[in-house]
Amino acid sequence: MKNIRNFCIIAHIDHGKSTLADRLLEYTQTIKVTEGQMLDDMDLERERGITIKSHAIQMEYTYNGEKYILNLIDTPGHVDFSYEVSRSIAACEGALLIVDASQGVQAQTISNLYMALEHDLEIIPVLNKCDMASAMPEEVEDEIIDLLGCKREEIIRASGKTGMGVVEILKAVVERIPHPEGDEEAPLQALIFDSVFNSFRGIIAYFKIENGVLRTGDKVKFFNTGKEYDADEIGV
């Protein structure tokens, strides 16, 4: 468990978080990026260039000769999807706060940031789009310092387009974000943060196990509805 890191991405709409997430996936060789944003799979998402649905991805990253599992949840930046963001934040121990170097800190970012701080998440500030001619890294860094009270050297300068800063971000995720805590011997407790409907398999729930172990064929009870189900198939 000490080699697992769960983190999400918080950013205002169009601050380049899905593009930066693609670079992380490319660098860790999780996927080969072919076209468009790999995390956005709805037609509307690709057409508009916005993220509507949260996506959970697992990456493997080797650091100092040790293998780490990084679980990333890409969250929507639009204010109308704050419920989705809140579920994602509750399932993580850390967050990348991505701010556009040409636009600065914006309102929706702040509301999601406060949500993350309420959950005691470790925040890693990232200044994105530093390659742009209109970037104002110094001024925007001042805004981030005012907002977070962090040190200037804690802010990572990056670019989703050129891949600048990707290595620093992955290092920071391993070094700064705490690993999840939990007791394997305790009764099963899990938090559902997303679900999708598949016409062949039915409902696929994405969840984070807080305590205990889940195996195929186990009976699970949903706390909110009181209904019981069989765990037909379990993935990662």
C-alpha positions in Angstrom: 0.0 0.0 0.0 2.9 2.4 0.6 3.6 2.4 -3.1 0.1 3.5 -4.1 -0.7 7.2 -4.8 -4.3 8.4 -5.4 -4.6 11.8 -6.9 -7.0 13.9 -8.9 -6.6 17.0 -11.1 -8.3 20.3 -10.2 -8.5 23.1 -12.8 -10.7 25.7 -14.4 -12.3 24.7 -17.7 -9.8 25.0 -20.6 -6.7 25.3 -18.4 -5.3 22.2 -20.2 -5.7 19.5 -17.6 -6.7 16.7 -20.0 -3.8 17.5 -22.3 -1.4 17.5 -19.3 -2.9 14.2 -18.2 -2.2 12.8 -21.6 1.4 13.7 -21.2 1.6 11.9 -17.9 0.0 8.8 -19.5 2.5 9.0 -22.4 5.5 9.4 -20.1 4.6 6.4 -17.9 3.9 4.5 -21.2 0.3 3.7 -20.0 -1.1 4.5 -23.5 0.1 5.8 -26.8 -1.7 9.0 -27.5 -3.1 8.9 -31.0 -5.4 11.9 -31.5 -7.3 14.4 -29.5 -7.6 14.0 -25.8 -7.5 10.4 -24.8 -9.4 10.9 -21.5 -12.4 12.5 -23.3 -14.3 9.8 -25.0 -17.8 11.3 -25.5 -18.3 13.0 -28.9 -19.5 16.2 -27.1 -16.3 16.2 -25.0 -14.1 16.0 -28.0 -16.1 18.5 -30.0 -16.1 21.1 -27.3 -12.8 20.2 -25.7 -14.3 19.9 -22.2 -14.4 17.1 -19.7 -17.8 16.1 -18.6 -17.2 12.7 -17.0 -14.5 11.9 -14.5 -12.1 9.2 -15.7 -10.0 6.9 -13.5 -6.6 5.7 -14.9 -3.9 3.6 -13.3 -0.3 4.3 -14.2 2.9 2.5 -13.2 5.9 4.7 -12.5 9.4 3.6 -11.4 11.1 6.1 -9.1 14.5 5.4 -7.4 14.3 1.8 -8.5 10.9 1.2 -6.8 7.6 0.7 -8.7 4.7 2.9 -7.8 1.1 2.7 -8.8 -0.4 6.1 -9.5 -4.2 6.3 -9.7 -5.3 9.5 -11.5 -8.9 10.8 -11.7 -9.4 13.4 -14.3 -12.2 15.7 -13.1 -14.5 18.1 -15.0 -13.4 21.8 -14.6 -16.9 23.1 -15.2 -18.8 24.4 -12.2 -22.0 22.5 -13.1 -20.2 19.2 -12.4 -19.1 19.9 -8.8 -20.8 16.8 -7.5 -18.6 14.6 -9.8 -15.6 16.6 -8.5 -16.6 16.1 -4.9 -16.7 12.3 -5.3 -13.3 12.2 -7.0 -11.8 14.4 -4.3 -13.1 12.1 -1.5 -11.4 9.1 -3.2 -7.9 10.8 -3.3 -5.1 11.8 -0.9 -3.7 14.5 -3.2 -4.5 16.8 -6.0 -2.7 18.6 -8.8 -3.9 22.2 -8.9 -3.4 23.3 -12.5 -3.5 27.0 -13.4 -3.2 28.5 -16.9 -0.1 30.7 -16.9 -1.8 33.2 -19.3 -5.2 33.3 -17.5 -4.3 33.0 -13.8 -6.4 31.6 -11.0 -10.2 31.6 -11.7 -13.3 31.2 -9.6 -14.2 27.6 -10.3 -10.7 26.5 -9.5 -11.0 28.1 -6.1 -14.3 26.5 -5.2 -12.9 23.0 -6.1 -9.7 23.8 -4.3 -11.5 24.6 -1.0 -13.3 21.3 -1.4 -10.0 19.5 -1.7 -8.6 21.4 1.4 -11.6 20.3 3.4 -10.7 16.7 2.7 -7.1 17.4 3.8 -5.7 16.6 0.4 -2.0 17.4 -0.4 -2.1 20.1 -3.1 0.6 20.2 -5.8 0.4 23.5 -7.7 1.2 23.3 -11.4 1.5 26.3 -13.7 0.4 25.0 -17.2 0.9 26.5 -20.7 4.3 28.1 -19.7 5.3 27.7 -23.4 2.8 30.3 -24.6 3.9 33.8 -25.6 1.1 35.3 -23.4 2.2 33.4 -20.3 2.8 35.5 -17.2 4.4 32.9 -14.9 5.7 35.3 -12.2 2.4 37.1 -11.7 0.3 33.9 -11.7 2.8 32.3 -9.3 2.1 35.2 -6.9 -1.6 34.5 -7.2 -1.1 30.8 -6.4 1.1 31.7 -3.4 -1.6 34.1 -2.1 -4.2 31.4 -2.5 -2.3 28.4 -1.0 0.3 30.0 1.2 2.9 27.7 -0.5 6.5 28.4 -1.3 7.5 29.6 -4.8 9.8 26.5 -5.3 6.8 24.2 -4.7 5.1 25.4 -7.8 5.9 23.3 -10.9 6.1 25.0 -14.3 4.7 22.8 -17.0 3.3 22.6 -20.5 0.8 20.0 -21.7 1.8 20.8 -25.3 5.5 20.4 -25.1 5.7 17.9 -22.2 7.7 20.3 -20.0 7.5 19.6 -16.3 6.0 16.1 -16.6 8.9 14.4 -14.8 8.8 16.9 -12.0 5.0 16.4 -11.6 5.4 12.6 -11.3 8.2 13.0 -8.8 6.1 15.4 -6.7 3.2 12.9 -6.8 5.4 10.2 -5.3 7.2 12.4 -2.8 4.5 14.8 -1.6 1.2 12.8 -1.7 0.7 10.4 1.2 -0.1 6.8 0.5 -3.6 5.5 1.3 -4.3 4.1 4.8 -6.5 1.1 5.5 -6.8 -2.2 7.4 -7.0 -5.3 5.3 -8.3 -7.4 8.2 -11.2 -5.0 8.9 -14.7 -5.5 7.3 -15.1 -4.3 3.8 -15.7 -0.5 3.4 -15.5 1.2 0.0 -16.4 4.5 -1.4 -18.0 4.6 -4.9 -16.8 7.7 -6.8 -18.2 6.9 -10.3 -20.2 4.4 -12.3 -21.0 3.6 -15.9 -23.6 1.5 -17.6 -22.5 -1.1 -20.0 -25.2 -2.8 -22.1 -23.4 -6.2 -21.9 -22.2 -6.2 -18.3 -24.7 -3.9 -16.6 -23.5 -1.4 -14.0 -19.8 -1.0 -13.5 -19.0 0.9 -10.3 -15.6 2.6 -9.7 -14.7 2.6 -6.0 -11.9 3.1 -3.6 -11.5 0.4 -0.9 -11.0 2.1 2.4 -10.8 -1.1 4.6 -11.0 -4.9 4.0 -10.6 -7.0 0.9 -13.0 -7.7 -2.0 -12.9 -10.9 -4.0 -15.0 -12.2 -6.9 -18.2 -13.8 -5.8 -18.3 -11.9 -2.5 -21.7 -10.4 -1.4 -21.6 -6.7 -1.1 -24.1 -4.4 0.5 -24.7 -0.8 -0.6 -24.9 1.3 2.5 -27.2 4.0 1.1 -29.9 1.8 -0.5 -29.5 -1.3 1.8 -29.5 -3.5 -1.3 -27.2 -6.5 -1.6 -25.4 -7.7 -4.7 -22.9 -10.3 -5.9 -19.5 -9.1 -7.0 -19.5 -10.8 -10.4 -16.3 -9.4 -11.8 -13.5 -7.4 -10.2 -11.0 -5.3 -12.1 -8.4 -2.7 -11.1 
